[in-house]
Amino acid sequence: MTNQATRPIVEFLDRVIRAFGINASVIVEETADGPRLNLVRHRGEPLKALQHIVDMSFGRSLPAEQRVFVDALEYRKGKDVELRKMALFLAQKAKDTGLDQQLGPLNPYERRIVHMAVAEVPGATTESVGDAFSKTVLISLRK
């Protein structure tokens, strides 16, 4: 389902994937965090490149608290769920052992998933460590 706000994004993605020679179609899923655009019949590294292009081109056209997510065969959604589960597991491990846990290197989007997941665990906290685009997230006992 495409609405007024996502229509130009879908049209843009259609043009880009045709230009790449990719045989795929775009399906829009409305989520609380913003529209998730799923590229059906294609997945892999071009996904990150397309996500970056869409963010730069259309990121400011949505309300501030929303993002557009480009996905392929729900590859990214599965990775997001997996990363969230790992963050919760490591937060609990940090609480149980008192030892800091590390996760990464992660890009800004992945770090946000970890920070938000760990924020749900009472007594655990996170900190991004590093100077590059990809940073490590340190999960520790809240002091």
ZAKE-676778 format. One record per atom (N, C-alpha, C, O): residue in one letter; atom name; z, y, x; residue number from 0. Coordinates in nm, 3 decimals. Last residue first. Example, Ala and Ser with C-alpha at 12.3 -4.5 7.8 and 13.67 -1.06 7.14 Angstrom:
VOBA residuo atomo      up   north    east num
VOBA       S     N   0.708  -0.225   1.285   1
VOBA       S    CA   0.714  -0.106   1.367   1
VOBA       S     C   0.787   0.003   1.290   1
VOBA       S     O   0.804   0.114   1.341   1
VOBA       A     N   0.780  -0.569   1.319   0
VOBA       A    CA   0.780  -0.450   1.230   0
VOBA       A     C   0.780  -0.330   1.320   0
VOBA       A     O   0.846  -0.332   1.424   0
This chain:
VOBA residuo atomo      up   north    east num
VOBA       K     N   3.687   0.224   2.577 142
VOBA       K    CA   3.813   0.258   2.643 142
VOBA       K     C   3.889   0.361   2.566 142
VOBA       K     O   3.998   0.401   2.607 142
VOBA       R     N   3.508  -0.054   2.463 141
VOBA       R    CA   3.540   0.089   2.443 141
VOBA       R     C   3.677   0.116   2.501 141
VOBA       R     O   3.772   0.042   2.476 141
VOBA       L     N   3.347  -0.268   2.686 140
VOBA       L    CA   3.461  -0.251   2.599 140
VOBA       L     C   3.489  -0.102   2.586 140
VOBA       L     O   3.494  -0.031   2.686 140
VOBA       S     N   2.984  -0.235   2.706 139
VOBA       S    CA   3.120  -0.253   2.757 139
VOBA       S     C   3.223  -0.235   2.649 139
VOBA       S     O   3.193  -0.194   2.537 139
VOBA       I     N   2.661  -0.255   2.822 138
VOBA       I    CA   2.746  -0.279   2.702 138
VOBA       I     C   2.885  -0.310   2.753 138
VOBA       I     O   2.904  -0.400   2.834 138
VOBA       L     N   2.404  -0.067   2.943 137
VOBA       L    CA   2.533  -0.126   2.980 137
VOBA       L     C   2.618  -0.134   2.853 137
VOBA       L     O   2.642  -0.034   2.786 137
VOBA       V     N   2.066  -0.100   2.963 136
VOBA       V    CA   2.175  -0.060   2.875 136
VOBA       V     C   2.298  -0.139   2.916 136
VOBA       V     O   2.296  -0.262   2.921 136
VOBA       T     N   1.828   0.036   3.190 135
VOBA       T    CA   1.918  -0.074   3.154 135
VOBA       T     C   2.025  -0.019   3.061 135
VOBA       T     O   2.071   0.094   3.077 135
VOBA       K     N   1.507   0.182   3.115 134
VOBA       K    CA   1.645   0.186   3.166 134
VOBA       K     C   1.719   0.062   3.122 134
VOBA       K     O   1.678  -0.009   3.030 134
VOBA       S     N   1.197   0.311   3.167 133
VOBA       S    CA   1.267   0.188   3.132 133
VOBA       S     C   1.404   0.190   3.198 133
VOBA       S     O   1.415   0.198   3.320 133
VOBA       F     N   1.162   0.564   3.284 132
VOBA       F    CA   1.130   0.544   3.142 132
VOBA       F     C   1.202   0.420   3.090 132
VOBA       F     O   1.261   0.423   2.982 132
VOBA       A     N   1.441   0.610   3.518 131
VOBA       A    CA   1.301   0.591   3.479 131
VOBA       A     C   1.286   0.579   3.328 131
VOBA       A     O   1.384   0.584   3.253 131
VOBA       D     N   1.705   0.615   3.586 130
VOBA       D    CA   1.635   0.742   3.583 130
VOBA       D     C   1.492   0.731   3.531 130
VOBA       D     O   1.429   0.832   3.503 130
VOBA       G     N   2.001   0.453   3.451 129
VOBA       G    CA   1.874   0.457   3.523 129
VOBA       G     C   1.806   0.590   3.503 129
VOBA       G     O   1.842   0.668   3.415 129
VOBA       V     N   2.153   0.336   3.160 128
VOBA       V    CA   2.168   0.358   3.304 128
VOBA       V     C   2.031   0.353   3.370 128
VOBA       V     O   1.954   0.259   3.347 128
VOBA       S     N   2.311   0.406   2.855 127
VOBA       S    CA   2.184   0.383   2.925 127
VOBA       S     C   2.201   0.422   3.071 127
VOBA       S     O   2.257   0.527   3.102 127
VOBA       E     N   2.582   0.243   2.711 126
VOBA       E    CA   2.541   0.355   2.795 126
VOBA       E     C   2.408   0.316   2.861 126
VOBA       E     O   2.396   0.207   2.916 126
VOBA       T     N   2.800   0.150   2.437 125
VOBA       T    CA   2.681   0.135   2.521 125
VOBA       T     C   2.657   0.261   2.602 125
VOBA       T     O   2.704   0.370   2.568 125
VOBA       T     N   3.090  -0.037   2.322 124
VOBA       T    CA   3.013   0.085   2.342 124
VOBA       T     C   2.895   0.058   2.435 124
VOBA       T     O   2.891  -0.045   2.503 124
VOBA       A     N   3.327  -0.187   2.099 123
VOBA       A    CA   3.221  -0.198   2.200 123
VOBA       A     C   3.145  -0.066   2.206 123
VOBA       A     O   3.136   0.007   2.107 123
VOBA       G     N   3.504  -0.155   1.890 122
VOBA       G    CA   3.559  -0.179   2.022 122
VOBA       G     C   3.455  -0.194   2.131 122
VOBA       G     O   3.492  -0.212   2.248 122
VOBA       P     N   3.305  -0.296   1.636 121
VOBA       P    CA   3.425  -0.219   1.671 121
VOBA       P     C   3.476  -0.257   1.810 121
VOBA       P     O   3.488  -0.375   1.843 121
VOBA       V     N   2.970  -0.279   1.623 120
VOBA       V    CA   3.074  -0.370   1.673 120
VOBA       V     C   3.196  -0.288   1.713 120
VOBA       V     O   3.191  -0.216   1.813 120
VOBA       E     N   2.776  -0.098   1.567 119
VOBA       E    CA   2.835  -0.169   1.452 119
VOBA       E     C   2.950  -0.261   1.493 119
VOBA       E     O   3.020  -0.315   1.407 119
VOBA       A     N   2.679  -0.021   1.809 118
VOBA       A    CA   2.763   0.076   1.738 118
VOBA       A     C   2.831   0.012   1.616 118
VOBA       A     O   2.933   0.063   1.569 118
VOBA       V     N   2.503  -0.223   1.870 117
VOBA       V    CA   2.636  -0.227   1.932 117
VOBA       V     C   2.731  -0.129   1.863 117
VOBA       V     O   2.852  -0.153   1.860 117
VOBA       A     N   2.279  -0.133   1.722 116
VOBA       A    CA   2.341  -0.262   1.693 116
VOBA       A     C   2.484  -0.266   1.746 116
VOBA       A     O   2.576  -0.307   1.675 116
VOBA       M     N   2.217   0.114   1.845 115
VOBA       M    CA   2.252   0.110   1.702 115
VOBA       M     C   2.323  -0.021   1.666 115
VOBA       M     O   2.416  -0.021   1.586 115
VOBA       H     N   2.157   0.034   2.109 114
VOBA       H    CA   2.266   0.129   2.083 114
VOBA       H     C   2.312   0.123   1.938 114
VOBA       H     O   2.432   0.126   1.910 114
VOBA       V     N   1.935  -0.138   2.059 113
VOBA       V    CA   2.058  -0.189   2.119 113
VOBA       V     C   2.175  -0.097   2.089 113
VOBA       V     O   2.281  -0.143   2.047 113
VOBA       I     N   1.748   0.042   1.950 112
VOBA       I    CA   1.787  -0.077   1.874 112
VOBA       I     C   1.921  -0.130   1.926 112
VOBA       I     O   2.009  -0.162   1.847 112
VOBA       R     N   1.723   0.219   2.168 111
VOBA       R    CA   1.777   0.267   2.041 111
VOBA       R     C   1.825   0.150   1.955 111
VOBA       R     O   1.931   0.158   1.893 111
VOBA       R     N   1.596   0.057   2.355 110
VOBA       R    CA   1.734   0.103   2.381 110
VOBA       R     C   1.799   0.151   2.252 110
VOBA       R     O   1.917   0.127   2.229 110
VOBA       E     N   1.345   0.034   2.237 109
VOBA       E    CA   1.430  -0.085   2.249 109
VOBA       E     C   1.575  -0.046   2.274 109
VOBA       E     O   1.666  -0.109   2.220 109
VOBA       Y     N   1.257   0.302   2.264 108
VOBA       Y    CA   1.265   0.239   2.132 108
VOBA       Y     C   1.359   0.118   2.135 108
VOBA       Y     O   1.443   0.102   2.047 108
VOBA       P     N   1.257   0.339   2.550 107
VOBA       P    CA   1.345   0.415   2.461 107
VOBA       P     C   1.363   0.354   2.322 107
VOBA       P     O   1.474   0.354   2.268 107
VOBA       N     N   1.256   0.006   2.705 106
VOBA       N    CA   1.195   0.136   2.677 106
VOBA       N     C   1.284   0.211   2.577 106
VOBA       N     O   1.379   0.152   2.525 106
VOBA       L     N   1.470  -0.161   2.940 105
VOBA       L    CA   1.421  -0.141   2.804 105
VOBA       L     C   1.357  -0.003   2.791 105
VOBA       L     O   1.398   0.092   2.856 105
VOBA       P     N   1.540  -0.417   3.183 104
VOBA       P    CA   1.506  -0.279   3.147 104
VOBA       P     C   1.441  -0.271   3.010 104
VOBA       P     O   1.367  -0.361   2.968 104
VOBA       G     N   1.826  -0.524   2.983 103
VOBA       G    CA   1.716  -0.437   3.021 103
VOBA       G     C   1.637  -0.492   3.137 103
VOBA       G     O   1.664  -0.603   3.183 103
VOBA       L     N   2.167  -0.523   2.965 102
VOBA       L    CA   2.047  -0.564   2.893 102
VOBA       L     C   1.935  -0.469   2.934 102
VOBA       L     O   1.949  -0.348   2.922 102
VOBA       Q     N   2.487  -0.635   3.074 101
VOBA       Q    CA   2.369  -0.552   3.091 101
VOBA       Q     C   2.251  -0.611   3.016 101
VOBA       Q     O   2.236  -0.733   3.005 101
VOBA       Q     N   2.840  -0.600   3.017 100
VOBA       Q    CA   2.718  -0.679   3.004 100
VOBA       Q     C   2.599  -0.584   3.018 100
VOBA       Q     O   2.607  -0.468   2.979 100
VOBA       D     N   3.167  -0.598   3.158  99
VOBA       D    CA   3.047  -0.527   3.115  99
VOBA       D     C   2.929  -0.622   3.112  99
VOBA       D     O   2.919  -0.714   3.194  99
VOBA       L     N   3.439  -0.792   3.039  98
VOBA       L    CA   3.340  -0.767   3.143  98
VOBA       L     C   3.219  -0.695   3.084  98
VOBA       L     O   3.174  -0.728   2.975  98
VOBA       G     N   3.606  -0.875   2.844  97
VOBA       G    CA   3.642  -0.750   2.910  97
VOBA       G     C   3.545  -0.712   3.020  97
VOBA       G     O   3.565  -0.612   3.089  97
VOBA       T     N   3.554  -1.096   2.690  96
VOBA       T    CA   3.582  -1.117   2.832  96
VOBA       T     C   3.634  -0.992   2.902  96
VOBA       T     O   3.697  -1.001   3.007  96
VOBA       D     N   3.520  -1.000   2.425  95
VOBA       D    CA   3.599  -1.121   2.451  95
VOBA       D     C   3.642  -1.134   2.596  95
VOBA       D     O   3.754  -1.177   2.623  95
VOBA       K     N   3.357  -0.771   2.456  94
VOBA       K    CA   3.489  -0.760   2.394  94
VOBA       K     C   3.577  -0.878   2.430  94
VOBA       K     O   3.695  -0.861   2.463  94
VOBA       A     N   3.131  -0.888   2.570  93
VOBA       A    CA   3.202  -0.782   2.644  93
VOBA       A     C   3.343  -0.765   2.588  93
VOBA       A     O   3.439  -0.747   2.664  93
VOBA       K     N   3.060  -1.057   2.359  92
VOBA       K    CA   3.097  -1.115   2.488  92
VOBA       K     C   3.174  -1.013   2.572  92
VOBA       K     O   3.273  -1.049   2.637  92
VOBA       Q     N   2.988  -0.869   2.167  91
VOBA       Q    CA   3.102  -0.958   2.142  91
VOBA       Q     C   3.152  -1.020   2.271  91
VOBA       Q     O   3.273  -1.034   2.291  91
VOBA       A     N   2.767  -0.764   2.300  90
VOBA       A    CA   2.879  -0.677   2.264  90
VOBA       A     C   3.004  -0.760   2.238  90
VOBA       A     O   3.113  -0.725   2.283  90
VOBA       L     N   2.598  -0.985   2.315  89
VOBA       L    CA   2.653  -0.930   2.438  89
VOBA       L     C   2.769  -0.835   2.412  89
VOBA       L     O   2.862  -0.826   2.493  89
VOBA       F     N   2.541  -1.018   2.038  88
VOBA       F    CA   2.602  -1.126   2.115  88
VOBA       F     C   2.669  -1.071   2.241  88
VOBA       F     O   2.782  -1.107   2.272  88
VOBA       L     N   2.416  -0.774   1.982  87
VOBA       L    CA   2.540  -0.809   1.913  87
VOBA       L     C   2.615  -0.919   1.988  87
VOBA       L     O   2.737  -0.914   2.001  87
VOBA       A     N   2.190  -0.801   2.150  86
VOBA       A    CA   2.283  -0.689   2.169  86
VOBA       A     C   2.417  -0.720   2.104  86
VOBA       A     O   2.522  -0.694   2.163  86
VOBA       M     N   2.065  -1.025   2.036  85
VOBA       M    CA   2.113  -1.032   2.174  85
VOBA       M     C   2.215  -0.921   2.201  85
VOBA       M     O   2.316  -0.945   2.267  85
VOBA       K     N   1.998  -0.920   1.783  84
VOBA       K    CA   2.091  -1.034   1.793  84
VOBA       K     C   2.149  -1.046   1.933  84
VOBA       K     O   2.268  -1.072   1.949  84
VOBA       R     N   1.815  -0.720   1.867  83
VOBA       R    CA   1.937  -0.684   1.794  83
VOBA       R     C   2.041  -0.796   1.803  83
VOBA       R     O   2.159  -0.769   1.828  83
VOBA       L     N   1.613  -0.879   1.975  82
VOBA       L    CA   1.684  -0.783   2.060  82
VOBA       L     C   1.817  -0.743   1.996  82
VOBA       L     O   1.918  -0.732   2.064  82
VOBA       E     N   1.526  -1.017   1.743  81
VOBA       E    CA   1.577  -1.090   1.859  81
VOBA       E     C   1.661  -0.999   1.949  81
VOBA       E     O   1.768  -1.039   1.995  81
VOBA       V     N   1.432  -0.803   1.590  80
VOBA       V    CA   1.542  -0.887   1.539  80
VOBA       V     C   1.608  -0.962   1.654  80
VOBA       V     O   1.730  -0.969   1.662  80
VOBA       D     N   1.223  -0.715   1.757  79
VOBA       D    CA   1.332  -0.624   1.721  79
VOBA       D     C   1.454  -0.702   1.674  79
VOBA       D     O   1.567  -0.671   1.713  79
VOBA       K     N   1.056  -0.938   1.757  78
VOBA       K    CA   1.118  -0.895   1.883  78
VOBA       K     C   1.236  -0.802   1.856  78
VOBA       K     O   1.338  -0.810   1.925  78
VOBA       G     N   0.978  -0.933   1.486  77
VOBA       G    CA   1.051  -1.047   1.541  77
VOBA       G     C   1.123  -1.013   1.670  77
VOBA       G     O   1.237  -1.054   1.691  77
VOBA       K     N   0.839  -0.689   1.483  76
VOBA       K    CA   0.955  -0.707   1.396  76
VOBA       K     C   1.042  -0.822   1.447  76
VOBA       K     O   1.164  -0.811   1.452  76
VOBA       R     N   0.629  -0.747   1.659  75
VOBA       R    CA   0.730  -0.648   1.696  75
VOBA       R     C   0.856  -0.663   1.612  75
VOBA       R     O   0.967  -0.651   1.664  75
VOBA       Y     N   0.491  -0.943   1.506  74
VOBA       Y    CA   0.536  -0.969   1.644  74
VOBA       Y     C   0.650  -0.875   1.682  74
VOBA       Y     O   0.754  -0.919   1.731  74
VOBA       E     N   0.368  -0.934   1.262  73
VOBA       E    CA   0.514  -0.918   1.266  73
VOBA       E     C   0.573  -0.954   1.402  73
VOBA       E     O   0.690  -0.991   1.412  73
VOBA       L     N   0.103  -0.911   1.324  72
VOBA       L    CA   0.155  -1.043   1.283  72
VOBA       L     C   0.307  -1.048   1.289  72
VOBA       L     O   0.367  -1.152   1.318  72
VOBA       A     N   0.190  -0.620   1.472  71
VOBA       A    CA   0.080  -0.716   1.462  71
VOBA       A     C   0.139  -0.854   1.437  71
VOBA       A     O   0.215  -0.906   1.518  71
VOBA       D     N   0.271  -0.274   1.404  70
VOBA       D    CA   0.307  -0.413   1.430  70
VOBA       D     C   0.183  -0.500   1.419  70
VOBA       D     O   0.082  -0.457   1.364  70
VOBA       V     N   0.399   0.041   1.446  69
VOBA       V    CA   0.275  -0.035   1.446  69
VOBA       V     C   0.310  -0.177   1.487  69
VOBA       V     O   0.372  -0.199   1.591  69
VOBA       F     N   0.596   0.257   1.266  68
VOBA       F    CA   0.599   0.137   1.347  68
VOBA       F     C   0.466   0.065   1.334  68
VOBA       F     O   0.424   0.033   1.223  68
VOBA       V     N   0.700   0.590   1.265  67
VOBA       V    CA   0.595   0.498   1.226  67
VOBA       V     C   0.602   0.379   1.321  67
VOBA       V     O   0.613   0.396   1.442  67
VOBA       R     N   1.024   0.709   1.171  66
VOBA       R    CA   0.923   0.678   1.272  66
VOBA       R     C   0.818   0.589   1.209  66
VOBA       R     O   0.845   0.520   1.111  66
VOBA       Q     N   1.254   0.960   1.046  65
VOBA       Q    CA   1.164   0.846   1.031  65
VOBA       Q     C   1.069   0.834   1.148  65
VOBA       Q     O   1.036   0.932   1.216  65
VOBA       E     N   1.399   1.190   1.057  64
VOBA       E    CA   1.473   1.066   1.073  64
VOBA       E     C   1.384   0.942   1.063  64
VOBA       E     O   1.435   0.830   1.070  64
VOBA       A     N   1.212   1.400   1.009  63
VOBA       A    CA   1.272   1.383   1.141  63
VOBA       A     C   1.340   1.248   1.161  63
VOBA       A     O   1.338   1.195   1.273  63
VOBA       P     N   0.924   1.295   0.816  62
VOBA       P    CA   1.057   1.355   0.826  62
VOBA       P     C   1.125   1.315   0.958  62
VOBA       P     O   1.098   1.207   1.011  62
VOBA       L     N   0.604   1.305   0.990  61
VOBA       L    CA   0.702   1.241   0.904  61
VOBA       L     C   0.835   1.315   0.913  61
VOBA       L     O   0.856   1.391   1.007  61
VOBA       S     N   0.455   1.424   1.184  60
VOBA       S    CA   0.412   1.446   1.044  60
VOBA       S     C   0.507   1.383   0.943  60
VOBA       S     O   0.492   1.405   0.823  60
VOBA       R     N   0.517   1.363   1.439  59
VOBA       R    CA   0.581   1.482   1.383  59
VOBA       R     C   0.541   1.508   1.238  59
VOBA       R     O   0.589   1.604   1.176  59
VOBA       G     N   0.358   1.138   1.496  58
VOBA       G    CA   0.503   1.129   1.494  58
VOBA       G     C   0.573   1.246   1.428  58
VOBA       G     O   0.678   1.228   1.367  58
VOBA       F     N   0.084   1.131   1.529  57
VOBA       F    CA   0.136   1.149   1.394  57
VOBA       F     C   0.288   1.153   1.384  57
VOBA       F     O   0.343   1.169   1.275  57
VOBA       S     N   0.017   1.115   1.806  56
VOBA       S    CA  -0.074   1.178   1.710  56
VOBA       S     C  -0.009   1.215   1.578  56
VOBA       S     O  -0.042   1.318   1.519  56
VOBA       M     N   0.226   0.983   1.932  55
VOBA       M    CA   0.183   1.114   1.983  55
VOBA       M     C   0.098   1.188   1.880  55
VOBA       M     O   0.105   1.311   1.869  55
VOBA       D     N   0.237   0.747   1.776  54
VOBA       D    CA   0.354   0.835   1.789  54
VOBA       D     C   0.312   0.976   1.832  54
VOBA       D     O   0.358   1.075   1.774  54
VOBA       V     N  -0.021   0.643   1.822  53
VOBA       V    CA   0.018   0.684   1.686  53
VOBA       V     C   0.139   0.778   1.691  53
VOBA       V     O   0.143   0.877   1.618  53
VOBA       I     N  -0.002   0.589   2.100  52
VOBA       I    CA  -0.106   0.679   2.048  52
VOBA       I     C  -0.067   0.732   1.910  52
VOBA       I     O  -0.079   0.852   1.884  52
VOBA       H     N   0.211   0.404   2.101  51
VOBA       H    CA   0.224   0.531   2.173  51
VOBA       H     C   0.122   0.633   2.120  51
VOBA       H     O   0.156   0.749   2.098  51
VOBA       Q     N   0.099   0.196   1.954  50
VOBA       Q    CA   0.222   0.260   1.908  50
VOBA       Q     C   0.236   0.396   1.973  50
VOBA       Q     O   0.269   0.494   1.905  50
VOBA       L     N  -0.114   0.122   2.120  49
VOBA       L    CA  -0.141   0.180   1.988  49
VOBA       L     C  -0.019   0.252   1.934  49
VOBA       L     O  -0.032   0.359   1.874  49
VOBA       A     N   0.035   0.021   2.335  48
VOBA       A    CA  -0.055   0.134   2.356  48
VOBA       A     C  -0.086   0.202   2.223  48
VOBA       A     O  -0.085   0.325   2.214  48
VOBA       K     N   0.168  -0.190   2.214  47
VOBA       K    CA   0.246  -0.081   2.271  47
VOBA       K     C   0.160   0.043   2.292  47
VOBA       K     O   0.205   0.155   2.269  47
VOBA       L     N  -0.058  -0.348   2.143  46
VOBA       L    CA   0.034  -0.299   2.042  46
VOBA       L     C   0.116  -0.181   2.093  46
VOBA       L     O   0.130  -0.081   2.022  46
VOBA       P     N  -0.181  -0.453   2.363  45
VOBA       P    CA  -0.241  -0.333   2.302  45
VOBA       P     C  -0.152  -0.270   2.195  45
VOBA       P     O  -0.168  -0.153   2.161  45
VOBA       E     N  -0.013  -0.687   2.410  44
VOBA       E    CA   0.010  -0.562   2.480  44
VOBA       E     C  -0.061  -0.440   2.420  44
VOBA       E     O  -0.004  -0.331   2.424  44
VOBA       G     N  -0.006  -0.848   2.083  43
VOBA       G    CA   0.003  -0.845   2.228  43
VOBA       G     C   0.022  -0.705   2.283  43
VOBA       G     O   0.068  -0.616   2.212  43
VOBA       R     N  -0.237  -0.944   1.817  42
VOBA       R    CA  -0.106  -0.910   1.870  42
VOBA       R     C  -0.109  -0.905   2.020  42
VOBA       R     O  -0.204  -0.954   2.081  42
VOBA       H     N  -0.413  -0.971   1.510  41
VOBA       H    CA  -0.414  -0.932   1.651  41
VOBA       H     C  -0.272  -0.901   1.695  41
VOBA       H     O  -0.195  -0.841   1.620  41
VOBA       R     N  -0.409  -1.011   1.237  40
VOBA       R    CA  -0.502  -1.090   1.317  40
VOBA       R     C  -0.511  -1.044   1.461  40
VOBA       R     O  -0.609  -1.075   1.529  40
VOBA       V     N  -0.306  -0.695   1.125  39
VOBA       V    CA  -0.322  -0.836   1.092  39
VOBA       V     C  -0.434  -0.894   1.176  39
VOBA       V     O  -0.541  -0.835   1.187  39
VOBA       L     N  -0.082  -0.472   1.211  38
VOBA       L    CA  -0.220  -0.505   1.243  38
VOBA       L     C  -0.237  -0.655   1.227  38
VOBA       L     O  -0.186  -0.732   1.308  38
VOBA       N     N   0.123  -0.288   1.003  37
VOBA       N    CA   0.103  -0.420   1.060  37
VOBA       N     C  -0.045  -0.443   1.084  37
VOBA       N     O  -0.126  -0.436   0.991  37
VOBA       L     N   0.333  -0.022   1.013  36
VOBA       L    CA   0.192  -0.057   1.000  36
VOBA       L     C   0.166  -0.187   1.075  36
VOBA       L     O   0.186  -0.195   1.196  36
VOBA       R     N   0.593   0.096   0.834  35
VOBA       R    CA   0.563  -0.002   0.938  35
VOBA       R     C   0.420  -0.047   0.914  35
VOBA       R     O   0.388  -0.102   0.808  35
VOBA       P     N   0.738   0.415   0.762  34
VOBA       P    CA   0.633   0.316   0.740  34
VOBA       P     C   0.614   0.224   0.860  34
VOBA       P     O   0.618   0.269   0.975  34
VOBA       G     N   1.102   0.427   0.784  33
VOBA       G    CA   0.969   0.485   0.788  33
VOBA       G     C   0.865   0.377   0.770  33
VOBA       G     O   0.898   0.258   0.763  33
VOBA       D     N   1.346   0.315   0.738  32
VOBA       D    CA   1.331   0.393   0.860  32
VOBA       D     C   1.196   0.462   0.870  32
VOBA       D     O   1.177   0.547   0.956  32
VOBA       A     N   1.307   0.170   0.506  31
VOBA       A    CA   1.401   0.283   0.501  31
VOBA       A     C   1.386   0.373   0.622  31
VOBA       A     O   1.410   0.494   0.613  31
VOBA       T     N   0.951   0.104   0.481  30
VOBA       T    CA   1.088   0.066   0.513  30
VOBA       T     C   1.177   0.190   0.504  30
VOBA       T     O   1.127   0.302   0.496  30
VOBA       E     N   0.648  -0.011   0.358  29
VOBA       E    CA   0.742   0.100   0.354  29
VOBA       E     C   0.882   0.047   0.382  29
VOBA       E     O   0.928  -0.045   0.314  29
VOBA       E     N   0.381  -0.134   0.528  28
VOBA       E    CA   0.506  -0.177   0.466  28
VOBA       E     C   0.602  -0.059   0.472  28
VOBA       E     O   0.634  -0.011   0.581  28
VOBA       V     N   0.033  -0.158   0.531  27
VOBA       V    CA   0.148  -0.069   0.537  27
VOBA       V     C   0.265  -0.130   0.462  27
VOBA       V     O   0.251  -0.173   0.348  27
VOBA       I     N  -0.202  -0.315   0.737  26
VOBA       I    CA  -0.124  -0.326   0.614  26
VOBA       I     C   0.001  -0.241   0.631  26
VOBA       I     O   0.069  -0.250   0.733  26
VOBA       V     N  -0.522  -0.313   0.874  25
VOBA       V    CA  -0.390  -0.248   0.876  25
VOBA       V     C  -0.326  -0.263   0.738  25
VOBA       V     O  -0.386  -0.228   0.636  25
VOBA       S     N  -0.706  -0.573   1.043  24
VOBA       S    CA  -0.689  -0.477   0.934  24
VOBA       S     C  -0.545  -0.427   0.937  24
VOBA       S     O  -0.458  -0.491   0.995  24
VOBA       A     N  -0.934  -0.661   1.308  23
VOBA       A    CA  -0.801  -0.656   1.246  23
VOBA       A     C  -0.804  -0.560   1.129  23
VOBA       A     O  -0.894  -0.477   1.118  23
VOBA       N     N  -1.095  -0.722   1.574  22
VOBA       N    CA  -1.116  -0.760   1.435  22
VOBA       N     C  -0.980  -0.770   1.367  22
VOBA       N     O  -0.917  -0.876   1.370  22
VOBA       I     N  -1.160  -0.476   1.811  21
VOBA       I    CA  -1.061  -0.569   1.758  21
VOBA       I     C  -1.092  -0.596   1.611  21
VOBA       I     O  -1.112  -0.503   1.533  21
VOBA       G     N  -1.294  -0.285   1.950  20
VOBA       G    CA  -1.363  -0.410   1.923  20
VOBA       G     C  -1.271  -0.517   1.869  20
VOBA       G     O  -1.300  -0.636   1.880  20
VOBA       F     N  -1.191  -0.039   1.981  19
VOBA       F    CA  -1.147  -0.139   2.078  19
VOBA       F     C  -1.221  -0.272   2.060  19
VOBA       F     O  -1.211  -0.360   2.145  19
VOBA       A     N  -1.299   0.076   1.752  18
VOBA       A    CA  -1.347   0.122   1.883  18
VOBA       A     C  -1.308   0.024   1.994  18
VOBA       A     O  -1.383   0.006   2.090  18
VOBA       R     N  -1.139  -0.052   1.560  17
VOBA       R    CA  -1.285  -0.078   1.562  17
VOBA       R     C  -1.343  -0.039   1.697  17
VOBA       R     O  -1.426  -0.111   1.752  17
VOBA       I     N  -0.896   0.060   1.624  16
VOBA       I    CA  -0.913  -0.084   1.645  16
VOBA       I     C  -1.060  -0.123   1.640  16
VOBA       I     O  -1.102  -0.217   1.708  16
VOBA       V     N  -0.952   0.335   1.561  15
VOBA       V    CA  -0.915   0.294   1.697  15
VOBA       V     C  -0.940   0.145   1.718  15
VOBA       V     O  -0.998   0.106   1.819  15
VOBA       R     N  -1.007   0.330   1.284  14
VOBA       R    CA  -1.109   0.378   1.379  14
VOBA       R     C  -1.079   0.329   1.521  14
VOBA       R     O  -1.170   0.287   1.593  14
VOBA       D     N  -0.759   0.232   1.190  13
VOBA       D    CA  -0.883   0.159   1.161  13
VOBA       D     C  -0.993   0.199   1.260  13
VOBA       D     O  -1.064   0.114   1.313  13
VOBA       L     N  -0.590   0.441   1.271  12
VOBA       L    CA  -0.578   0.308   1.332  12
VOBA       L     C  -0.702   0.223   1.308  12
VOBA       L     O  -0.745   0.151   1.398  12
VOBA       F     N  -0.687   0.644   1.098  11
VOBA       F    CA  -0.693   0.659   1.243  11
VOBA       F     C  -0.686   0.523   1.312  11
VOBA       F     O  -0.766   0.493   1.400  11
VOBA       E     N  -0.622   0.534   0.848  10
VOBA       E    CA  -0.762   0.563   0.880  10
VOBA       E     C  -0.781   0.577   1.031  10
VOBA       E     O  -0.880   0.528   1.087  10
VOBA       V     N  -0.342   0.529   0.877   9
VOBA       V    CA  -0.417   0.403   0.858   9
VOBA       V     C  -0.564   0.424   0.894   9
VOBA       V     O  -0.623   0.341   0.962   9
VOBA       I     N  -0.295   0.804   0.894   8
VOBA       I    CA  -0.255   0.717   1.004   8
VOBA       I     C  -0.332   0.585   0.997   8
VOBA       I     O  -0.381   0.536   1.099   8
VOBA       P     N  -0.380   0.904   0.649   7
VOBA       P    CA  -0.450   0.945   0.771   7
VOBA       P     C  -0.416   0.857   0.892   7
VOBA       P     O  -0.498   0.838   0.981   7
VOBA       R     N  -0.190   0.754   0.476   6
VOBA       R    CA  -0.336   0.736   0.469   6
VOBA       R     C  -0.408   0.782   0.597   6
VOBA       R     O  -0.489   0.707   0.650   6
VOBA       T     N   0.078   0.822   0.481   5
VOBA       T    CA   0.031   0.720   0.575   5
VOBA       T     C  -0.120   0.703   0.577   5
VOBA       T     O  -0.173   0.644   0.670   5
VOBA       A     N   0.106   1.021   0.285   4
VOBA       A    CA   0.149   1.049   0.422   4
VOBA       A     C   0.092   0.949   0.521   4
VOBA       A     O   0.060   0.986   0.634   4
VOBA       Q     N   0.009   0.899   0.047   3
VOBA       Q    CA  -0.054   1.021   0.098   3
VOBA       Q     C  -0.018   1.047   0.245   3
VOBA       Q     O  -0.104   1.090   0.322   3
VOBA       N     N   0.018   0.542   0.107   2
VOBA       N    CA   0.049   0.662   0.031   2
VOBA       N     C  -0.014   0.783   0.102   2
VOBA       N     O  -0.080   0.768   0.204   2
VOBA       T     N  -0.091   0.213   0.067   1
VOBA       T    CA  -0.102   0.334   0.146   1
VOBA       T     C  -0.069   0.454   0.058   1
VOBA       T     O  -0.123   0.467  -0.053   1
VOBA       M     N   0.000  -0.117   0.084   0
VOBA       M    CA   0.000   0.000   0.000   0
VOBA       M     C   0.000   0.124   0.090   0
VOBA       M     O   0.084   0.137   0.179   0
